[in-house]
Amino acid sequence: MLGVPIGTMMSRSSRGPVSVAPARRLPGPERSAEESEMTAMGGPMEEDDLQARIDGRLPPERAEAVDAYLAAHPEARVRLSQYAAQRQALRAAFAAQADGPIPTRLRVAHLLAKRCRRRHR
């Protein structure tokens, strides 16, 4: 990847600048001018917008922009309905576990005590 053999240690400065991965864009062929337009919230429609729409976690203005995008793009509407079906299937598959007790190893008090023990070693 960087032209360095596996197992070779590199200092942070020798690796160059650290970059942040860009937000995931909607997959598909080259974008048309219409698809590349900025939405009402100032950015192009992205995969994260669709996921947040399914989860009901978009601000009302952005939800309206996503709905307008979906009205104009049937392929995105199909993908959104597939995501929604997958979400429902996952919820149904794990519904029984959601009603059960939280395992001790995952309880907040247990996790905090474990962290405290690690600090004081």
Buried (B, 14 or more C-beta within 10 A) or exposed (E): EEEEEEEEEEEEEEEEEEEEEEEEEBEEEEEEEEBEEEBEBEEBBBBEBBBBBBEEEBEEEBBBBBEEBBEEBEEBBEBBEEBBEEEEEEEEEEEEEEEEEEEEEEEEEEEEEEEEEEEEE
